[in-house]
Amino acid sequence: MDGIKKIGKAFKSLKWYEIIMCVIMLGISIYYAIQPQEDTPQWLAIINFISGLCGIMCVFFCAKANRMNFPFAVVNTTVFMIYLAYFGIWATFWLEAIVYTPLNIISWVRWNKHKDDEDELLAKSKKLKLWQHIVVFLVIVGIAVLVFFVLSAVAGDTWMKFAIKYGWNTTVMKWLDSAIFSIGIVASILELMRYKEQYVWWLITDVIAVAQYAIKRDPVYTTKKTIYLIEAFVGFRNWHRLSKRNKTNE
C-alpha cells in the first residue's frame, strides 16, 4: 500500500509537457498494438505497447531522481528484451539482460540509502571530477570496440538481422549497437552511483537510438527513444540542481 502511494506521488510530480508526451506515446502504442506493422506479429505489438509506456515512465521519474522509476524500469527491461531478441539486436539485448536488469535492483537499494535532504522519494546527486570524465570516456571507447569484434565473431549474420533484411549497411548498424551497449553500461553505473553526468551519456545514446529505430522505421520505439532524448535534457537539469543543493560525496 505504501508503494502505491509513493507511485501516486511520483505521478503527481509530472510536468504538463511530460503528460503530453505520455499521451502521445500511449496513442501511438495503442494504434500499433491494434494495427501492427507488417514485420511485427500481434503478440510483439502488445509487448511494444507495454515497453513504450513503462519505458517513458521510467525515464520521467529517473529524470527527477525519483526512486519510483525502478518498478517501471524492471518491467520495461523484461519486455524490451523480447523485442530485441526477435529482431536480433544482440548488443542491446545483452545490455538489457546482464547490465540493466541487475543494476535496476542494485540501484533501487542504493538510492534508498541516500535520500535527498528535502524529499525522501528523491536521491542525492553527485558530480564527476575531470580525471573521472577522462576515465569514463576511455572505458566507453574500449568496451564499444571489444563488443563490436566479439559479437561480429560470435553472432555473425544473426546480429542486426533486420538490417540485412532491408539491405542497410550492417557494419554501421553494428557500431551503433555496440556504442549503445558501451554507453549504457557506463551510464547505468553512473546512475547507480548517483552522478549527474550519467545524463551527458544518456543524451548521446538516445541520439544513437533514435537514429537506429528511425532507420528501422519503427514508430513505437522511435517515439519512445525520442521522448527519452527530450527527458535526458530535463534529467540533467534536475540532477544538476540536486547536486548543487546536496553537495555530497556519499
Secondary structure, 3 states (H helix, E strand, C coil): CHHHHHHHHHHHCCCHHHHHHHHHHHHHHHHHHHCCCCCCCHHHHHHHHHHHHHHHHHHHHHHCCECCHHHHHHHHHHHHHHHHHHHCCHHHHHHHHHHHHHHHHHHHHHHHHCECCCCCCEECCECCCHHHHHHHHHHHHHHHHHHHHHHHHHCHHHCCHHHHHHCCCHHHHHHHHHHHHHHHHHHHHHHHCCECCHHHHHHHHHHHHHHHHHHHCCHHHHHHHHHHHHHHHHHHHHHHHHHHHHCCCC
